[in-house]
Amino acid sequence: MRLEDAKKDHYRKLAKEQGYRSRSAFKLIELNQKYNLIKSNDNILDFGAAPGGWLQVASKLVMPKGKVIGVDLLPIKPINDNVTIFQGDIRDEKVVNNILNEIGRKVDVILSDIAPNISGIWKIDHNNQIDLTRLIINRFPDLLEKNGGCLLKAFDGPMLKPLENELRKNFTNVKLIKPKVSRNASSELYIACRNFR
Ligand SMILES: C[S@@+](CC[C@H](N)C(=O)[O-])C[C@H]1O[C@@H](n2cnc3c(N)ncnc32)[C@H](O)[C@@H]1O
């Protein structure tokens, strides 16, 4: 077995043992330990949330009073009393407007682990993933509290630098990182941002 597959298997097993719905849960645990983005009593919005590993992690981190909202194209099974789930395509403006109406306030942290269907053609996948991430960023003024933070998945490639530059204009602190759980060969990385201006 290749080292990469062995690593994937290890985290899949660990997720099962610890009751997480995806091995992605360990990415959020690791990145939050590093950047301390999600705190007790925060309100969180998670884009591309199915099957719900990040929602499970965030739900625990924001206790006792924080709330978590998750949205995905796919259905997500209920998680906890402090988690609200929306199903829809975030490319449809109405889906995000609907979430905004329901929550009636801005959130402290925005998460996105969003990934389009993978075609296997790197350039297309990179473009599609960055387009989705940009849609989310464009709604930050409506969705994110001043001084809020975000953690965003991004596929590496030529469109990443302009996206990073835009984030640097809007946040005082921006870091790019590849968590241990991500496969080395994948072009996936995460952008952690603090203090939305
Ligand atoms: C890597 S998975 C997220 C895993 C999740 N963070 C977890 O811990 O379980 C990426 C998700 O993005 C969702 N997605 C992709 N395009 C979307 C869109 N246009 N609107 C909403 N969700 C989308 C996919 O359905 C998929 O569930």
Ligand as a Chemical Component Dictionary entry (heavy atoms), coordinates in Angstrom:
data_LIG
# 
_chem_comp.id                   LIG 
_chem_comp.type                 NON-POLYMER 
_chem_comp.pdbx_formal_charge   0 
_chem_comp.three_letter_code    LIG 
# 
loop_
_chem_comp_atom.comp_id 
_chem_comp_atom.atom_id 
_chem_comp_atom.alt_atom_id 
_chem_comp_atom.type_symbol 
_chem_comp_atom.charge 
_chem_comp_atom.model_Cartn_x 
_chem_comp_atom.model_Cartn_y 
_chem_comp_atom.model_Cartn_z 
_chem_comp_atom.pdbx_ordinal 
LIG C1  C1  C 0  -14.905 17.739 1.134  1  
LIG S1  S1  S 1  -16.653 17.780 1.251  2  
LIG C2  C2  C 0  -16.894 18.543 2.821  3  
LIG C3  C3  C 0  -16.571 17.657 4.011  4  
LIG C4  C4  C 0  -17.023 18.267 5.320  5  
LIG N1  N1  N 0  -16.196 19.418 5.682  6  
LIG C5  C5  C 0  -16.974 17.285 6.451  7  
LIG O1  O1  O 0  -16.171 17.463 7.374  8  
LIG O2  O2  O -1 -17.764 16.340 6.451  9  
LIG C6  C6  C 0  -17.082 19.059 0.113  10 
LIG C7  C7  C 0  -18.563 19.338 0.005  11 
LIG O3  O3  O 0  -18.802 20.489 -0.830 12 
LIG C8  C8  C 0  -20.126 20.349 -1.348 13 
LIG N2  N2  N 0  -20.412 21.254 -2.458 14 
LIG C9  C9  C 0  -19.805 21.310 -3.655 15 
LIG N3  N3  N 0  -20.351 22.247 -4.445 16 
LIG C10 C10 C 0  -21.352 22.827 -3.729 17 
LIG C11 C11 C 0  -22.291 23.875 -3.993 18 
LIG N4  N4  N 0  -22.303 24.504 -5.181 19 
LIG N5  N5  N 0  -23.190 24.220 -3.030 20 
LIG C12 C12 C 0  -23.172 23.579 -1.836 21 
LIG N6  N6  N 0  -22.290 22.585 -1.514 22 
LIG C13 C13 C 0  -21.398 22.204 -2.445 23 
LIG C14 C14 C 0  -20.160 18.885 -1.756 24 
LIG O4  O4  O 0  -21.490 18.417 -1.894 25 
LIG C15 C15 C 0  -19.377 18.203 -0.615 26 
LIG O5  O5  O 0  -20.250 17.651 0.341  27 
# 
loop_
_chem_comp_bond.comp_id 
_chem_comp_bond.atom_id_1 
_chem_comp_bond.atom_id_2 
_chem_comp_bond.value_order 
_chem_comp_bond.pdbx_ordinal 
LIG C1  S1  SING 1  
LIG S1  C2  SING 2  
LIG S1  C6  SING 3  
LIG C2  C3  SING 4  
LIG C3  C4  SING 5  
LIG C4  N1  SING 6  
LIG C4  C5  SING 7  
LIG C5  O1  DOUB 8  
LIG C5  O2  SING 9  
LIG C6  C7  SING 10 
LIG C7  O3  SING 11 
LIG C7  C15 SING 12 
LIG O3  C8  SING 13 
LIG C8  N2  SING 14 
LIG C8  C14 SING 15 
LIG N2  C9  SING 16 
LIG N2  C13 SING 17 
LIG C9  N3  DOUB 18 
LIG N3  C10 SING 19 
LIG C10 C11 SING 20 
LIG C10 C13 DOUB 21 
LIG C11 N4  SING 22 
LIG C11 N5  DOUB 23 
LIG N5  C12 SING 24 
LIG C12 N6  DOUB 25 
LIG N6  C13 SING 26 
LIG C14 O4  SING 27 
LIG C14 C15 SING 28 
LIG C15 O5  SING 29 
# 
